[in-house]
Amino acid sequence: MSRLDQQPLRVGIGGLGTVGLPVAKWLDGGGVKGLVLAAVSAADKGRAQERITGFTTDVPVVDLAMLAETCDVVVEAAPPQFFQAIAEPAIKAGRIFIPLSVTSLLEHMDLVDLADETGARIIVPSGALLGLDAVRAASRGTINSVTMVTRKPPGGLKKAVFVIEQGIDLDGLTEPKLLYQGTVTEAAAKFPANVNVAVALGLAGIGPDNTAYEIWADPGVTRNTHTIKVDADTASFEMTIANVPTEDNPATGKLVALSVMETLESLVATFKVGT
């Protein structure tokens, strides 16, 4: 059977916020040949229905767990507390699962074993990061160390769980403030919605337990900035990316939604550059 004869992959999106809604609009607008928007979901189904008003296709709004029943690919773009409700049914059903809440995946790595049993695939987008392909390649040899430093405008970290629990006042900050220094694993527990990129880096390389991480609230930056340093037996490299924050959620860069689109397109692309 040629690719032209194959049925398009049915995509379901759990969460219609900063990332999920642009991806849904892209798919509804034609996206790419080989993909169709089959269903959407959110914790608030009424609000989800309002958000897809005006879509060209009649997209059903279903319960989070129902995405796995009607879709070949399930994109998780919801707040962390809804991760399991989307992830587990998708993986049990053998679907392609694309998580954005990578920190939550770290807490449920048993899902990887479950995917081995069911034939599901778990594909983590690069998101707001760069160079994960190089890190993965280097991990086939010996990586000696991986470090990452994140700097965000204070407004992008004000709602972080750790900041709120510790009563840290980021208003009127005049110089960079170090909020955390340690491993990615420890950071994931303190910043469950803010360090997905660091967890992705850890999973791509030497593991979150062995990846060193710092997160700064920095009034001197206007973009979410990540610097990665890798020392390996095959190469040593340093990369910095400065992401433009989205208007409605400054903690998330505009590149994230585009990364999900690229990940989806790669599932059906006949030509692809890079791994």
Number of C-alpha atoms within 10 A of each C-alpha: 5 5 11 9 7 9 10 16 19 16 23 31 28 33 26 26 17 20 26 25 20 17 25 28 18 17 21 20 14 13 17 16 13 18 21 23 26 24 24 29 28 25 16 11 17 11 12 21 17 9 15 20 11 9 13 11 14 13 17 15 21 19 18 27 16 19 27 26 12 14 23 21 28 28 27 30 27 24 17 16 11 18 23 17 15 27 27 18 19 31 25 16 16 21 23 23 25 23 24 29 25 25 26 23 22 19 12 15 10 10 19 14 12 16 21 13 12 14 14 22 18 22 14 20 23 22 21 23 25 17 17 18 14 16 25 17 14 21 17 10 12 14 19 13 15 24 21 23 18 23 25 25 23 24 17 21 24 18 15 16 16 18 16 12 10 8 10 11 11 18 10 8 14 10 10 16 15 13 14 18 14 15 21 30 22 16 25 21 16 17 20 20 22 20 22 26 23 31 26 25 25 26 20 20 25 19 16 23 14 17 22 22 24 20 24 19 24 25 19 14 14 18 21 22 22 22 17 22 16 20 17 16 11 12 13 14 13 13 13 16 16 19 19 17 20 16 11 9 14 20 24 23 23 20 19 23 24 19 19 24 20 15 18 24 17 14 14 16 14 8 6 10 5 5 9
